[in-house]
Amino acid sequence: MSEIPKFHVVNVIVRDKERPDEILLLRRAPAESMAGTWGLPGGGVEPGEDLVDAVRRELLEETALLAVGDISNIGVTYGRIYNGSQGPVELVLHFFTTEVEGQPVNVEPEAHDILEYFTIGSLPEPLMPFVVEALEIVMPKQRMMAS
């Protein structure tokens, strides 16, 4: 039995210095898979690409934002199988958090129809499942840092 190839994806919890209690979410455009669901900025890691470089690239490609703070790796999940055009792959989801300055720009309107900041208490629905996973990872760490 052959091993299912792994596909690495970075997902970024974006924090703005001017909006410290909010995170940036992007809604998938109508023509995209999972249309209408809200997700984090991010995407596939290119072959040979460093994860932090992938975070910087994806932020720039999707939102025109530059990370101004540390890019912190907050966790990783395995085991989600996705049936893509090349056959099944195991998604390896890497979660990061970083601060940015400036206003996001919808650089890829064909992929996302809305970019918006939300407080944790007023997140839109439906959320992509991994957004909830990312927030469950980062929120306890933030509570501990605030104590």
Disulfide bonds with the S-S distance in Angstrom:
none
